[in-house]
Amino acid sequence: VTADRRSERVRCERLDRDDPLATVRERFLLPEGVVYLAGNSLGALPRAVPGRLAAVATEEWGKGLVGGWERWMSLPEETGDKIARLIGAGDGEVVVIDSTTIALVKILTAAVRARPGRRVVLTSTTNFPSDLYAASGVARLLGDVEVRTVEPLGIPEALDESVAALLLTHVDFRTGELFDMPVLTKAAHSVGALAVWDLCHSAGAVIVDCEAAGVDLAVGCGYKYLNGGPGAPAFAYVRRDLQPLVENPMPGWLGHASPFDFDVVFRTAGGIRGFATSTPAILGLSALDSALDAFDGLTIEAIRQKSVSLTELFIALLEERQLAGLQLASPRPSSQRGSQVSLRHAEGYGVIEALLARRVVGDFRPPDLCRFGFSPLYVRHVDVYDAVEQLEAVIESKEYLDERFGRRRKVT
Ligand SMILES: *Cc1c(COP(=O)(O)O)cnc(C)c1O
């Protein structure tokens, strides 16, 4: 290791020392010696969660038995209010329900039906495939609805008065590109369409201000930057003034005004609660609720600042090294980037696998993308440095060609 390199790492240690979020890492349980850069896929385990899960199982369920519902019934909205603070929404505008794709089917259907006479859902060709599948499923269910997909740059031009809803994911899962939410929402409104945003890759890591941007409806996932655990429930946002004007297309007793009356006629609970359908999975919901306490006392601005500092450092260290065959696939200006950096490499799969053997966890997306997520709550600047050093070693040694790293696993 040259003196230069040593001083670079010392500089990163100093950045961590001066980092106002430095101690937040202690709110997580991370395995020793692992650089975890896949928090955009599955967030790390918050320290408080195992205890909460055990308490819910042994105390609330084990001892409280069916009486637990007194406490559990309002959890979807209580947890929703915690998420609301992270996405610029108010109390009573977010509910934790279902999982993302299912919540999206409900929210998108509600949006299209709120614009009768309009038969187009406009979305981007680069959207997350599950969102595209969901949109085409909604179109078939409603009948006579068309999903129009265009390249991201073509969206403003493709917006016209036939569009009921513009459906976009705020941060592109492949490249980490951050869409301009206020501008695109305004463009949708200018033709009378509703703006539906998927916040999966932004909630908890990127500044989202639903209220300021005038977002109509949104969904997002609980297990990425919100750290709710594998298969954590999703959340749905409906702007308050829109709540009386949109209808949950999948009514169920949990969204009933008075579920324990067992009335044969459905009467919506109204508000955001009306989007609940059925009994929530309390264990998963409790884990997410507890995980969100890791955000206590933090502003989303401070979180974003840390995130930018990490992604900028990663890119700068790579630019200094100019590693053969690696290209930046994410936007260079931080203002156009989420909390993720993607790199292209022809042997990207082997690169990610070789890094994994060196205890640096990223992930691979076809055809050639190596993705690195920088969860600002627990990734340190020294982790960024160490990841780059390992990446350099993998590239220089051409380890990625090793046949050990060529076999595709079922989950990448
Ligand atoms: C992660 C992600 C999802 C996840 O969908 P599930 O239904 O929770 O499996 C959906 N949309 C986007 C944009 C995502 O990034």
The ligand as an SDF file (V2000), in Angstrom:
LIG
                    3D

 15 15  0  0  0  0  0  0  0  0999 V2000
  -38.1680   -3.4330   -5.0540 C   0  0  0  0  0  0  0  0  0  0  0  0
  -39.2220   -2.9000   -5.9570 C   0  0  0  0  0  0  0  0  0  0  0  0
  -40.4910   -3.4630   -5.9800 C   0  0  0  0  0  0  0  0  0  0  0  0
  -40.7710   -4.6550   -5.1350 C   0  0  0  0  0  0  0  0  0  0  0  0
  -41.9880   -5.2260   -5.3710 O   0  0  0  0  0  0  0  0  0  0  0  0
  -42.6030   -6.3070   -4.3520 P   0  0  0  0  0  0  0  0  0  0  0  0
  -43.9990   -6.3870   -4.7810 O   0  0  0  0  0  0  0  0  0  0  0  0
  -42.3950   -5.7910   -2.9800 O   0  0  0  0  0  0  0  0  0  0  0  0
  -41.8660   -7.5760   -4.5580 O   0  0  0  0  0  0  0  0  0  0  0  0
  -41.4590   -2.8700   -6.7860 C   0  0  0  0  0  0  0  0  0  0  0  0
  -41.1660   -1.7770   -7.5440 N   0  0  0  0  0  0  0  0  0  0  0  0
  -39.9390   -1.2280   -7.5400 C   0  0  0  0  0  0  0  0  0  0  0  0
  -39.6560   -0.0190   -8.3560 C   0  0  0  0  0  0  0  0  0  0  0  0
  -38.9260   -1.7780   -6.7520 C   0  0  0  0  0  0  0  0  0  0  0  0
  -37.7160   -1.2430   -6.7560 O   0  0  0  0  0  0  0  0  0  0  0  0
  1  2  1  0
  2  3  1  0
  2 14  2  0
  3  4  1  0
  3 10  2  0
  4  5  1  0
  5  6  1  0
  6  7  2  0
  6  8  1  0
  6  9  1  0
 10 11  1  0
 11 12  2  0
 12 13  1  0
 12 14  1  0
 14 15  1  0
M  END
$$$$
